Amino acid sequence: MDLETLLAFAGRHPFLSLALVGLTLAIVYHELSGLFRGYKLVRPGELTVLINRDNALVIDLRAPAEFEKGHIAGAKNVLPSQFDPEHKQLAAARALPVVVVCRTGISAADAAKRLKKAGFERVYLLDGGIQAWQQADLPLVKGRA
């Protein structure tokens, strides 16, 4: 396919061409924003390695009632309104990997950004949240931590 054929196609199908350009830009933006967000996404299987090998601190930002129904073993429950990266208990974990978790992996992104800004070097977000953990058939602990 040469440039002339490609331009002829774009002329005959302007909406498809615009859709292609839009999707391409969206993909490029998504990939670039991932490089600059400061934290890394981690899948459930990778999180088990972080917990077992590197003693990762897991911070669960869900409501206490949800947390008590089932959470990752060893996770600490913190309400988003009470989350403070400068808290003295978190300061001790500055050298550890810190993983923030929520129900779907969306609302914990703000907490991950705040940790990164506060100087935490190894910040992770559980991609897909507890729902992804459950879909991977990984165990949850019931009750309080």
C-alpha positions, 0 to 999 in steps of 0.5 A, spaced: 500 500 500 502 506 497 501 513 500 496 515 494 492 509 496 492 511 503 490 518 501 484 515 497 481 511 502 481 517 507 478 521 502 472 516 501 472 514 508 473 520 512 469 518 519 473 511 519 479 516 518 478 520 523 476 514 528 483 511 526 486 518 528 482 519 534 484 511 537 491 512 535 492 519 539 488 515 545 492 510 545 499 514 545 496 518 550 494 512 555 501 509 554 505 516 555 500 518 561 502 511 564 510 513 564 509 519 568 504 517 573 509 515 578 506 509 580 506 502 577 500 497 576 500 490 578 496 484 577 494 480 582 499 474 581 504 480 581 502 482 588 502 476 591 510 476 589 510 483 592 507 481 599 511 474 599 518 476 597 518 484 599 513 484 605 509 489 601 504 494 605 497 493 602 493 499 604 485 497 602 481 504 601 474 500 601 469 502 607 470 498 613 464 493 612 466 491 605 473 490 608 471 486 613 467 481 608 473 480 605 480 483 604 487 481 602 491 478 608 495 483 612 492 489 608 491 495 613 484 498 612 484 506 611 478 510 609 480 515 603 478 521 607 483 519 613 489 517 608 495 521 610 501 519 606 505 523 612 502 519 617 508 516 622 506 509 621 506 510 614 513 513 614 516 507 617 514 503 610 517 508 605 522 503 603 517 498 602 513 497 596 506 500 598 500 497 594 493 501 594 487 497 593 480 499 592 474 495 589 475 496 582 482 499 582 480 506 580 479 510 586 485 508 589 489 512 583 489 518 587 492 515 593 497 512 589 499 519 586 499 522 593 504 517 596 509 518 590 508 525 591 510 524 599 517 521 597 515 513 597 519 510 591 515 503 590 508 505 589 503 500 586 496 500 584 492 493 584 490 493 577 482 491 577 482 492 585 479 487 589 474 485 584 481 482 579 483 479 586 477 475 586 477 473 579 484 470 579 481 466 585 486 468 590 484 468 597 480 473 602 481 474 609 474 475 613 474 480 619 478 485 621 485 486 620 
